[in-house]
Amino acid sequence: MFRTNNRALTPVDVFANRIEEWEAVRRSLAAVVAQRRAADFDVEDVQHPRHNVLALYGVGGIGKSTLSQRIAERLSGAPGPEHWTALDERFGRVLPVRIDLSHQAGAGFESVMLAVRLALAEIGRPLAAFDLALARYWEHRHPGEPLEDYLRSHTFLNRYDRGGNLREQMASTVGELAQLVGIPGAALAGRALHAAVRSLRERGRNARALSGCRRLPDILEAEPTEETLAYAAHLLAWDLAQIPAADSVTPVVLLDTFEDVGDRVHRDLERLIQRMVWLMPNVLFIVTGRNRLRWDDQGLEGQLDWVGPECWPNLVPGATADPRQYRVGYLSPQDGEDYLSRRLVVDERALIGEEIRRVLVRRSGGLPLYLDLAVMRFLDLHERTGNAPAVDEFDAEFPALLARIFRDLSDEERDVLRAVSLFDSFSVDLAAAAAGLDRDSAVLRLTDRPFVETAPGAVWPYHLHELVRTAVRSADTSSEDRWSERDWRRAAQRAFDALGAEFERGGREPSRRVLLGCLRQGLSLARDHDLDLGWLADAAYAYVQDFVWEPIESGSSTNLDAPATALAASLSAIAQRQRQHRSLTAERLREVLAAGTLPAGLRELPIYFLAECERDLGNLTVSLEGMRAVADGGGRLAPDAARGILHLTRRLGHFPEAIAAAEGLGAEGKKERTVGEILWTQGSIGPACASFAQARDLAVDRRQHGEAALCQAYLAFSAAFADRARAIEQIDRADHMLRGSQARFAELQVTNARLLADAGHGSDLLDRATEAATLASHNGLSSCVAYAKFALCFHAAVIGAPDLLRTGREWLGESVRGAEFAYLVELTYFMTGEQAPADLPRARWIDGTEATRARWTGLVLDRRREISGRRGE
């Protein structure tokens, strides 16, 4: 209104529906009403757990106060948001009392109690027990000052004082007391009132006759301080419980801005308010604030009267029964769109265009404060130029957003917030280490803040709301204690070292989730702050020793001028080869090597996996050169490179040399799997399966779950040649072990196992083999392509289909490059007892051609007999 001279522009007050929060209010109110009406409810029971607090908390600027106001209005009978379900008759009469506890409002506990009592004056009847205590308190605390004058002059209480009902009701109660003790009502003040109370104490029966509350005499006799006034809340609850059912009422006290009640050291006001809540179980309290209520925390014993999960079972994290604690959610994309489209209107048309609305909603992350600030920025830019601003004019962050967050934090909490903005996710230990603190208190306070999200069960359970994190890292330019570039780098180094300590605590076989978390966050810190790689080298090798291949983000796709970016790009490419053609991975690894920024101890990583890609692509000569370079270097991947050389030898059909080399591999070179890969080609299916099973079990023992799944896939593939029933079991087990992993070769090998298991069964194997080969080709896995074609040939041999076998051989021949995979074509002739063409390169079989031929012929005959036996049955 005051930022433009444009009379056609209409600012509209927009409120998000908050349907979930309103439904929580309805459920909570229903629970309190049901408890109050229960036959066994005893308002004087001060020992049982309490279930009368609904806490709605969330980050500043998210609309909690507006929500509190709308709830109060709706409970009072005023029309609410159109999607809010109305209260029905089962709730009975509801009386809302909304109290702003902010520092600006200046409410103390006395004001809170007076506000509640003033609002309850609408009931239209004296609340005798409490009113006696209040009269006693007032005479002691405000001698000579009439309550009427005080209420008239007290701005905070004016809104609750409606027509002097309280004064009339208190006068009625005092008059009744005067009759009991025989003192004129007009004289019942000051010492006379104290004497009357003492007289009641001495004649307890008469006191109970006045109200019937057994704790009234004790409270009236106690020193009338604010402490006693808080206990007098019990009397108010008792009075409410005496109202006949037909006239009963359920008060709902809404306490807003609860974060201003106290801090984690001085909880005096909070203690009094909590006492009021505990002693009024027939009242629903709706607390709104920035922080979660911690009344369930046993550590607050001594600061508050009733603490712990036994006292407040519904306030503990994870509670499911209402009333309980709710984080006030960020706005949904639909709510954000609605807000921006209705906030500024010209001629009933949204001033902010659809494209900008979409961008702002996405950037806001649901934070209403960001949308508010964006609306103001849009209006300023629009009025300055007369045109709608461009989308890129909203790229800047809003320092005001950060200032709003920082104003509620101590100096230590600010440092922790800056430190944890370096992490994607963090724990208390990581946060304290990154902030350079030797104690956790500031971290624990920060994790209670609503802009810190929690993911139970995660390795590091906390993370900042992304918009807040971005603002801290990019918009902290005006705060007095802002960090310099050197401060940020020192914090980044501390964070990096803390992650390294987490990784090293896992020893040689860290948890996969810890490894990935350390690797991803460590790479990001090293890249963004130009840190030495340090422990990242060990983590990188730990990552590639398994075969699970969860994605590792590489950050920049082109900039490889720093070791961290080059390492990230290498690991990302190595992982992505499971989801893209091997040629793309090979190209990226060549770029990394050409950049020359990786330290010497890490260069073998891209060299080895580039050689693997070249092998899969059928470039055997280039692959062999890379494998030999790694093997000769004697580094960590030398055993894998030795096995890679052996694989190349096997693909050429040089089996005696391959089996001899396999014996020297050892556990690090995955000897058992390699032996199995050789033995199945010889038709020695039983020994091959035994080798794969042993390899799988060893990998499981070493917690190398990706390697174990790969061995299981090979086991299923080999078993499918000989024993269909066993093969189906092994295939199912392989599927289970591969679930959730990214191991494309193993997945395709299981697909080929299904083809082999179905050889001789069904008539669709040509189509299925074609589909499997095409999928393998799209991934650049030449061996899986050849195995799919070979499975079709096995099927043709089993069913005795010479035309299909001829087609399969021709198709398989397309995979043969020189001697590579020629042994598979030769095996198709062994299956049928035929002679292979003279121009086909011959393999060197471990125990000779004839013995190998006999085993493969036997496998075909066994499958035929198995099919024939089934038909005979």
Number of C-alpha atoms within 10 A of each C-alpha: 9 5 9 12 9 11 8 10 17 18 12 12 9 14 15 17 16 19 14 13 18 20 13 19 22 19 16 23 27 19 19 24 23 15 17 18 14 10 8 8 14 15 19 17 11 13 10 12 17 20 26 27 27 25 25 26 25 23 24 22 18 21 21 21 17 14 21 23 17 18 23 21 16 19 22 15 13 10 12 16 16 9 10 18 13 15 16 8 7 9 16 16 17 17 19 22 23 23 24 21 23 16 12 8 11 11 18 15 21 14 17 21 20 17 23 21 21 22 23 23 23 15 15 11 16 20 26 24 28 26 24 25 25 21 21 25 21 20 19 16 13 11 11 11 11 12 14 12 9 13 19 12 10 11 12 17 20 14 12 21 20 12 10 12 19 25 18 15 18 21 18 18 23 22 16 15 24 19 11 16 16 10 15 13 17 10 11 18 18 15 13 14 21 17 14 19 21 15 15 22 18 12 13 16 13 16 22 17 10 18 19 16 18 14 16 24 21 11 21 26 16 14 14 20 14 17 16 18 26 21 19 29 24 28 29 23 23 27 20 21 21 14 14 9 10 8 9 16 21 20 24 24 23 25 23 25 22 22 20 17 22 13 11 8 7 11 15 16 18 19 22 22 21 18 20 22 23 26 25 27 27 28 24 26 26 26 24 29 27 25 23 23 22 17 22 20 16 15 12 16 13 10 15 19 13 23 19 18 17 14 19 22 18 23 28 19 14 9 13 12 15 22 26 25 25 20 19 22 18 18 21 15 16 11 19 23 19 16 23 25 19 19 19 22 17 15 9 11 13 16 20 21 14 13 10 19 21 15 15 23 25 13 17 21 19 22 25 22 19 22 24 16 15 20 19 13 15 22 19 15 16 17 15 12 9 10 9 16 20 12 15 9 11 16 10 10 20 18 16 16 21 23 16 14 17 17 11 15 17 13 13 16 20 22 24 26 25 23 26 29 22 25 25 16 22 25 19 20 17 24 31 25 23 27 24 16 16 9 12 13 13 22 24 16 16 21 22 16 20 21 23 20 17 17 11 9 7 13 14 20 15 21 20 23 17 17 18 23 22 16 20 26 17 14 19 22 14 11 13 7 11 15 16 10 10 9 12 17 17 17 24 25 20 20 27 30 18 20 27 20 14 18 24 17 13 13 9 12 14 18 15 18 12 18 21 20 21 23 27 18 20 29 27 23 21 22 22 15 17 16 19 14 19 13 18 22 15 16 20 20 15 17 21 17 15 17 20 24 21 17 17 21 19 21 17 12 12 13 12 21 13 17 23 28 26 32 27 27 26 30 25 21 28 24 23 20 24 23 16 15 18 26 17 16 26 23 13 20 27 15 17 27 19 11 15 15 18 24 14 8 10 20 19 25 23 27 24 25 25 28 28 25 25 23 27 20 20 21 15 22 12 14 25 21 15 25 29 17 17 23 22 12 13 12 16 17 23 21 21 20 29 20 24 24 24 25 21 21 20 24 22 23 24 21 23 18 15 23 21 13 18 22 13 13 19 11 13 13 20 18 22 23 28 26 23 27 22 24 21 20 20 21 23 18 24 15 15 26 24 17 22 27 21 18 26 26 17 17 21 15 11 13 16 19 20 24 25 29 27 29 28 31 31 29 31 32 30 30 27 27 25 22 17 20 11 13 23 19 12 23 25 14 15 25 17 11 17 22 11 10 15 20 22 22 19 25 22 22 28 26 23 30 29 22 29 30 27 20 27 22 15 8 11 10 22 20 11 17 25 16 14 21 24 15 15 24 19 14 24 26 25 20 22 26 27 23 26 29 29 26 27 29 33 25 27 26 26 24 17 15 12 13 10 17 23 15 16 24 20 14 18 24 18 12 20 21 13 10 15 21 25 21 22 24 26 20 24 27 20 23 23 22 14 12 10 15 11 7 6 15 19 18 23 16 19 18 11 12 14 12 14 20 22 15 17 26 21 17 20 25 16 16 23 18 13 16 16 11 10 9 8 7 5
